[in-house]
């Protein structure tokens, strides 16, 4: 009997590329869904993620469908493709993600988010090309971190996971996890959900049940689909990336560009509806917690005076 509904929104990472099963893709979200209940049939899982999706696609196409199914848990991991487009705009990314997460949060959905690794580093691009991409990815991750806190999402720091730098965890394209990588990401989310009492089943197994692509299959993929993927994105991104790289080299402006990107990211967050109120509420909450901690410490050290009555006399 189904007792929990989970939806997955995002791009090819969540669609499952790199984890082929039965002529299709499985991926980390499907592996995680099975572990949320004590019995796999206790979870109804819907994967809405599509390859190439950007934050606008998730907002306009995937979100309405997800909300119709009223999921108890929803994964929203997207933004990598935004950084690979000449139309990249951190302000738009922030607005799209804020609306998506806020809408699901209003429905009472438990949100799953993750920061993403630097695509330039994963692809092994030259520093002049990798740095602009890395700067964009850091900005997207900053937004994701801030919004995850705002909407109390279950967040996995995927960009810092130690398995990221193990070759066996990645498929041939170096942008999508292998089956092992998908299992590692599913286990990371299960760990966080178990801490909240949401994941009731056993963690996804870290042993693979699929067959890793042969070297011949990997070369064939790169020569056909892989090359097409790279060319599709280079047509759009490469001229802009070369422009960014030239700006980076000119007068050694890397640090200045880092600062400008950070300021643009902060401005994008400040412009979100209700952001000032959110910051004020967070500051008040932090002050309350700090005051309580100080009071507890003082009490433990015997520094608090006994309460006095209106005349200033201690009772008893």
Legacy VTK file of the C-alpha trace (Angstrom):
# vtk DataFile Version 3.0
C-alpha trace
ASCII
DATASET POLYDATA
POINTS 316 float
0.000 0.000 0.000
1.389 3.393 -1.007
1.975 5.638 1.982
4.379 8.245 0.569
4.713 10.152 -2.710
8.019 11.426 -4.074
8.656 13.558 -7.157
12.001 14.400 -8.734
12.526 17.639 -10.658
15.669 18.654 -12.493
17.942 17.808 -15.398
19.875 14.791 -16.665
21.555 14.211 -13.295
18.183 13.437 -11.718
16.804 11.830 -14.875
19.434 9.185 -14.209
21.968 9.474 -17.020
24.907 7.232 -16.272
22.783 4.551 -14.583
21.196 2.552 -17.430
18.559 -0.028 -16.526
16.213 -1.894 -18.866
16.771 0.348 -21.863
16.183 3.508 -19.832
17.658 5.419 -16.936
17.218 4.803 -13.216
19.398 7.215 -11.215
19.869 8.336 -7.637
16.315 9.613 -7.087
14.720 6.280 -7.984
17.212 4.462 -5.764
16.434 6.825 -2.909
12.662 6.539 -3.322
12.785 2.813 -2.682
14.504 3.413 0.654
12.026 5.918 2.086
9.568 3.253 3.274
10.138 -0.113 4.890
8.705 -1.699 1.726
9.534 -0.408 -1.797
5.863 -0.529 -2.813
5.134 1.935 -0.046
6.443 4.817 -2.170
4.908 6.225 -5.361
7.775 7.775 -7.334
7.486 10.162 -10.295
10.574 11.342 -12.157
9.874 14.587 -14.026
13.521 15.484 -14.672
14.617 15.864 -18.303
18.015 16.115 -19.948
19.075 19.676 -20.680
16.527 21.261 -18.337
17.323 24.679 -16.921
15.778 26.375 -13.899
13.126 27.998 -16.103
12.103 24.588 -17.486
11.695 23.206 -13.979
9.578 26.188 -12.948
7.332 26.342 -16.007
7.002 22.686 -17.022
7.927 20.353 -14.180
6.612 22.248 -11.161
2.909 22.328 -12.210
2.923 18.589 -12.832
4.683 17.890 -9.554
2.199 19.972 -7.564
-0.725 18.100 -9.081
0.532 14.879 -7.501
0.958 16.555 -4.064
4.279 14.855 -3.222
5.360 14.414 0.369
9.002 14.656 -0.780
10.348 16.489 -3.837
13.911 16.711 -5.132
14.819 19.922 -6.959
18.363 19.779 -8.314
18.997 22.022 -11.299
21.215 24.900 -12.381
24.176 23.227 -14.044
22.743 23.709 -17.515
22.097 27.381 -16.808
25.843 27.865 -16.315
26.509 26.246 -19.703
24.459 28.777 -21.668
25.392 32.171 -23.052
22.063 33.394 -21.604
23.220 32.659 -18.034
21.707 35.126 -15.544
22.123 34.513 -11.812
19.194 36.819 -11.071
16.876 34.670 -13.205
18.271 31.474 -11.653
17.529 32.818 -8.169
13.970 33.844 -9.079
13.186 30.518 -10.754
14.513 28.456 -7.856
12.878 30.650 -5.228
9.457 30.299 -6.851
9.862 26.555 -7.387
11.016 25.778 -3.853
8.601 28.249 -2.292
5.609 26.777 -4.133
6.425 23.229 -3.077
7.159 24.423 0.438
3.716 26.023 0.634
2.257 22.589 -0.129
4.046 21.151 2.898
6.486 19.177 0.748
9.841 18.107 2.183
12.427 19.543 -0.225
15.670 17.914 -1.318
18.440 20.099 -2.753
22.130 19.762 -3.527
25.019 21.940 -4.632
26.773 20.790 -7.783
30.433 20.271 -8.741
32.314 22.644 -11.012
31.706 21.465 -14.626
34.976 22.948 -15.883
36.945 20.978 -13.328
35.023 17.781 -14.011
35.643 18.122 -17.755
39.298 18.992 -17.223
39.093 22.241 -19.183
42.061 24.627 -19.349
42.151 27.105 -16.478
41.243 30.079 -18.691
37.988 28.335 -19.685
37.326 26.472 -16.441
37.499 29.502 -14.163
34.516 31.391 -15.683
32.412 28.215 -15.491
33.538 27.601 -11.922
32.601 31.156 -10.985
29.102 30.635 -12.367
28.712 27.326 -10.559
29.784 28.885 -7.249
27.131 31.566 -7.709
24.427 28.978 -8.394
25.540 26.954 -5.371
25.448 30.077 -3.196
21.842 30.665 -4.248
20.942 27.016 -3.626
22.521 27.116 -0.150
20.634 30.297 0.757
17.278 29.054 -0.533
17.744 25.634 1.062
18.059 27.394 4.390
15.090 29.650 3.651
12.786 26.707 2.912
14.331 24.238 5.386
15.337 21.845 2.629
17.247 18.628 3.190
20.507 19.679 1.576
23.449 17.552 0.472
26.769 19.275 -0.145
27.360 17.197 -3.255
30.127 19.516 -4.455
32.151 18.520 -1.370
31.470 14.783 -1.350
34.804 12.866 -1.277
33.623 10.386 -3.927
33.463 13.165 -6.527
37.108 12.718 -7.369
37.047 8.957 -7.819
36.990 8.101 -11.560
34.866 4.988 -10.969
32.045 7.227 -9.740
31.639 8.941 -13.127
30.412 7.892 -16.525
32.508 8.411 -19.633
31.267 11.979 -20.204
32.639 13.122 -16.787
29.463 15.116 -16.190
27.067 12.391 -15.051
27.619 9.877 -12.252
28.078 6.206 -13.008
25.823 3.722 -11.227
28.246 3.864 -8.301
28.016 7.647 -8.264
24.228 7.628 -8.342
24.207 5.160 -5.463
26.591 7.367 -3.470
24.320 10.396 -3.967
21.230 8.374 -3.000
22.962 7.188 0.164
23.966 10.758 1.049
20.334 11.895 0.848
19.149 8.835 2.758
21.565 9.697 5.562
20.138 13.224 5.878
16.514 12.050 5.609
17.063 9.361 8.230
18.253 12.047 10.643
14.877 13.762 10.187
12.974 10.521 10.632
11.707 10.560 7.039
13.691 7.688 5.505
12.396 4.551 7.198
13.862 1.876 4.928
17.398 0.592 4.635
19.898 2.825 2.831
20.401 2.090 -0.873
22.998 -0.609 -1.402
26.424 0.621 -2.472
26.972 -2.534 -4.533
26.143 -2.225 -8.210
23.579 -4.450 -9.900
24.179 -3.203 -13.441
26.948 -3.855 -15.904
29.459 -1.043 -16.333
29.850 0.071 -19.976
32.752 -1.546 -21.765
35.620 0.549 -23.086
34.276 0.008 -26.597
30.826 1.207 -25.549
32.333 4.280 -23.911
34.294 5.204 -27.036
31.198 4.645 -29.179
29.117 6.878 -26.907
31.686 9.669 -27.045
31.968 9.374 -30.828
28.193 9.654 -31.304
26.024 11.020 -28.520
28.898 12.490 -26.525
30.296 14.470 -29.432
26.815 15.704 -30.319
26.298 16.830 -26.701
29.556 18.784 -26.680
28.916 20.385 -30.079
25.378 21.414 -29.130
26.665 23.275 -26.108
29.775 24.698 -27.751
27.655 26.315 -30.445
25.890 28.285 -27.723
28.515 28.567 -25.004
31.963 28.570 -26.585
31.925 32.097 -28.065
30.718 33.501 -24.749
33.216 31.397 -22.817
36.069 32.647 -24.990
34.926 36.209 -24.348
34.915 35.548 -20.605
38.356 33.950 -20.794
39.715 36.980 -22.663
38.258 39.304 -20.024
39.888 37.155 -17.368
43.320 37.454 -18.942
43.054 41.169 -19.598
44.967 42.961 -16.855
44.716 39.846 -14.696
41.133 40.608 -13.661
40.312 37.206 -12.139
39.968 38.463 -8.564
37.907 41.452 -9.681
35.593 39.179 -11.650
35.244 36.897 -8.615
34.197 39.891 -6.525
31.748 41.119 -9.176
30.138 37.677 -9.438
29.763 37.481 -5.649
28.126 40.905 -5.567
25.765 39.997 -8.407
24.779 36.844 -6.530
24.137 38.762 -3.319
22.090 41.312 -5.273
20.048 38.519 -6.867
19.173 37.170 -3.426
18.382 40.605 -1.999
15.923 41.239 -4.838
13.824 38.141 -4.062
10.355 38.803 -2.604
10.389 38.729 1.192
14.160 38.329 1.406
14.655 41.191 3.862
11.957 39.771 6.113
13.566 36.341 5.868
16.937 37.735 6.937
15.363 39.657 9.805
13.535 36.559 11.040
16.705 34.498 10.773
18.711 37.097 12.682
16.066 37.200 15.424
16.071 33.413 15.647
19.872 33.298 15.855
19.853 35.977 18.565
17.310 33.994 20.589
19.377 30.827 20.285
22.544 32.654 21.279
20.833 34.225 24.288
19.533 30.838 25.385
23.001 29.319 25.000
24.572 32.103 27.044
21.952 31.758 29.757
22.472 28.004 29.901
26.227 28.452 30.131
25.921 31.063 32.847
23.498 28.903 34.817
25.826 25.946 34.559
28.663 28.072 35.914
26.493 29.413 38.747
26.654 32.984 37.462
22.917 33.667 37.364
21.386 35.343 40.387
18.310 33.781 41.942
15.095 35.494 40.792
13.887 38.344 43.023
10.383 39.528 43.867
9.086 42.999 43.178
10.860 44.361 46.273
14.155 42.953 45.090
14.283 40.172 47.697
15.210 36.657 46.666
12.423 34.176 47.587
13.109 31.524 50.203
LINES 1 317
316 0 1 2 3 4 5 6 7 8 9 10 11 12 13 14 15 16 17 18 19 20 21 22 23 24 25 26 27 28 29 30 31 32 33 34 35 36 37 38 39 40 41 42 43 44 45 46 47 48 49 50 51 52 53 54 55 56 57 58 59 60 61 62 63 64 65 66 67 68 69 70 71 72 73 74 75 76 77 78 79 80 81 82 83 84 85 86 87 88 89 90 91 92 93 94 95 96 97 98 99 100 101 102 103 104 105 106 107 108 109 110 111 112 113 114 115 116 117 118 119 120 121 122 123 124 125 126 127 128 129 130 131 132 133 134 135 136 137 138 139 140 141 142 143 144 145 146 147 148 149 150 151 152 153 154 155 156 157 158 159 160 161 162 163 164 165 166 167 168 169 170 171 172 173 174 175 176 177 178 179 180 181 182 183 184 185 186 187 188 189 190 191 192 193 194 195 196 197 198 199 200 201 202 203 204 205 206 207 208 209 210 211 212 213 214 215 216 217 218 219 220 221 222 223 224 225 226 227 228 229 230 231 232 233 234 235 236 237 238 239 240 241 242 243 244 245 246 247 248 249 250 251 252 253 254 255 256 257 258 259 260 261 262 263 264 265 266 267 268 269 270 271 272 273 274 275 276 277 278 279 280 281 282 283 284 285 286 287 288 289 290 291 292 293 294 295 296 297 298 299 300 301 302 303 304 305 306 307 308 309 310 311 312 313 314 315
